[in-house]
Amino acid sequence: MTFLTASILKNLRRVAAQPWSVAIWIGVPLLVGSLLSAVMGGLDGDTPKVHLLISDEDGSFLSGALVDMLAREEFGDLLILEPSATNSGLAMLDEGDATAMLVIPDGFQRAFLRSEPQALRLVVNPLQQILPEMAEELTRLIADFGSYVQLAFGPELEVASRLATDIETAGESGPEAAAAVGDLASGVATKLFQALPHLTTAPVEIAVETTEGAREASFTLLFFPGLLMMSVIFAAQGLAEDLWQEREMGTLRRLRSTVAPLVTFLLARVLASALVLMLVILPLALLGFATLGLDWASLPLTLAWLVLAGLVLAALASMIQVLAPSRKAGALFSSLVFFPLLLVGGSFFPLESMPDLLAAFGRFTPNGMMLEPLKAYLIGTGDLAGFGPVLAVALAVTLALTAATAWRLQAGFASR
């Protein structure tokens, strides 16, 4: 048996002797992925709906029209509407049973027709973040639409307001009411006829297209490659920490006194790490491909690419370990480096869901850099050519970090 083969088997036996570590490398990403996928709507990509309470204190024709507009079928996939009194609605929000409450204040229609300032109140649930922001954006769209109507039909709205007031007080005679209605209809018709040529000859048409070969990317599909990368990071950290066990058992010290080259020892670690990474990634990849209906022909490339990513990250983790003054310090430094990488590199949240600046930073992290071409390939927006530049960088970084680790082993880590 050659020294290389013996070293590979030794490393594999050491990993096999710690089955709970392997279970954690697989189980934690699976648990996180299941929870986040369930929270974000499940495998079909359904978006959670905004539970919006409506408190109509005005009870007017205009407030009723506003509620009817929100109840239209077009908003069915976004909103769950529920009428509520203001006080009971506030109690529901305090208990976390709704997303937000839209309060239409008394006098809303009167103020709108007179082009006077009026305000819709939106009370949001402080325990939620994304869904209340959706409700706020919808309310702003309604307010903007109302402002445009006031700008375009200000005089006509004033006539309608005066007519409504006179009818309520029964102080308007038949001929006078008819004249007011005529003025109102004339003003609205004139403006509509002026706008009609622009409405019928719209110069811009929008055609919605999907990139050829691309598939609809649900949250789960966007998150799936990051989930695999999370498992890779956990495994890379664990494999690198094995260097301290080699040192404490005297393996590294004895190695320096033999004729066996250090390069062979490190090569054995790389090959054993590749096998372990493959075994860790494989069950998660098989489960994800089967669940998401991905093309099985892309599975070998996915496994190979993730193993390469694991070797890059394992080389980085090994460098951190040999630079640390103690085993505990090595574990601490490794966590301080890799936990932020998990957060911003697309493993906890897809980069597409992050703010632009943070997502741009995440794409330059080691795991984010390896993640993007794989994600594009699985979704269908990328091809094999997208792997080329990243492959060259990954190989160069791995070789550089491995060489630095070898230097550190010879410079004192192996002899202590």
Buried (B, 14 or more C-beta within 10 A) or exposed (E): EEBBEEBBEBBBEBBEEEEEBBEBBBBEBBEBBEEBBEEBBEBEBEBBBBBBBBBBBBEBEBBBEBBEEBEEEEBEEBBBBBEBEBEEBBEBBEEEEBBBBBBBBBBBBBBBBBBEEBEBEBBBBEEBEEBBBBBBEBBEEBBEEBEEBBEEBEEBBBBBBBBBBBEEEEEBEEEEEEEBEEBBEEBBEEBEEEEEEEEEEEEEEEEEEEEEEEBEBBBBBBBBBBBBBBBBBBBBBBBBBBBBEBBEEEBBEEBEEEEBEBEBBBBBBBBBBBBBBBBBBBEBBEBBBEEBEBEEEBBEBBBBBBBBBBBBBBBBBBBBBBBBEEBEEBBEBBEEBBEEBBBBBBBBBBBEEBEEEEBEBBBEBBBBBBBBBBBBBBBBBBEEEBBEEBBEBBEEBBEEBBBBBBEBBEEEBBEE
